[in-house]
Amino acid sequence: MNARCELEVGVTRRRFDGTPATETFAAILFIGPAPIEIERARDAVESLSAYEGDKFVLYLIDDDLCGRRLGEQIAPELVRQNRVVQILNPRKGRGCGWGPGTAAALLAALGHIADHQDTGFAVKLDTDSLVINRFAEKVAAKFRACPQAGVLGTYQFSPAKMKDRTSTPALEKLLRQFTVWRRTPAGGVAVQMAFWGKYKRMRNVLRQAILNGYRLGEHCAGGGYAVSRACIRALRTQGLLDDPVLWLQVPLGDDPLLGLLCSAAGFQLERFDAEGEPFAVRHRGLPDTPERLIERGHSIVHSVKDHAQQREEWLRSFFREHRKRTAPWMVGSQSFSQ
């Protein structure tokens, strides 16, 4: 793996028969370079700990070039419990931090999880995601019931509307043997010759996914999704995690790239956002009022950032008061201010 790890741990809870407790999981959080992202992450991790206790190992993927020892700033108690893994984003300042940069971060995290963890699944959150109820047992049960499912979340099929065709044109272009990218996330022009090298590798992955039933652009929204242990192992075994920066010049974020790789590895994307199911994710703003999200039994919500009439500080305060009343592992909380 290309990422440099500042701290490596392997935390595993096992049942009495010695098998892994499948409701344990790795939680992945990407931390952007802005100072406000550390404060947001602190609140997100507090919400996660309040509802899931000690069931998880926390992965903090740092997009700062030099590294900031994020564990001590975001989750010092988890650091003391040896439950934090800190990884520098292998993009090292190249490309777009919010598009392909997140894809590189995800591949680095999944590669480390495949090699060092024995948990039942991984869940990825954004700093503007919050946990508002327990979810680990539901996710683990869903993966057991649907072993063909590789990713669970809010399923989206980008080409359903023309205005949503964000990743599809790039994927269509990757299918060509020869083309020119006039603008790339890494900057400058790129000539794609898929007869050899990285473009051949990417094209072959895409073609395999299509053969497995993949529809261009399908994914589970990036504000919160879960990846099964079986899928992570298959991604590692098939070499799909070997080079986290392979896709850095292609305009794909972590969620559309994961959808592609999941299909290439022989797994499916599954919607898991109906009433009583964990995920309630939308790109901008929340998919419903905070009260109704709680009533509907969702567990992971996105996004609490300012949007339209929605105000981040109020939403974080609302959900913080809610978890003080309902979360089984709630301890002291810290205020959030922009």
MOTAJO-V939757 format. One record per helix or strand of 3 or more residues. SS is the DSSP state (H for helix, E for strand). FROM is the first residue (numbers start at 1). TO is the last residue. If there is no record, write none. Layout:
((SS & FROM & TO) (SS & FROM & TO))
This chain:
((E & 5 & 7) (E & 25 & 31) (H & 35 & 52) (E & 56 & 62) (H & 70 & 74) (H & 76 & 80) (E & 84 & 88) (H & 100 & 116) (E & 121 & 125) (E & 129 & 131) (H & 136 & 145) (E & 149 & 157) (H & 158 & 160) (H & 162 & 164) (H & 168 & 174) (E & 178 & 181) (E & 190 & 193) (H & 197 & 211) (E & 218 & 228) (H & 229 & 237) (H & 254 & 264) (E & 268 & 271) (E & 279 & 281) (H & 290 & 295) (E & 300 & 302) (H & 312 & 326))
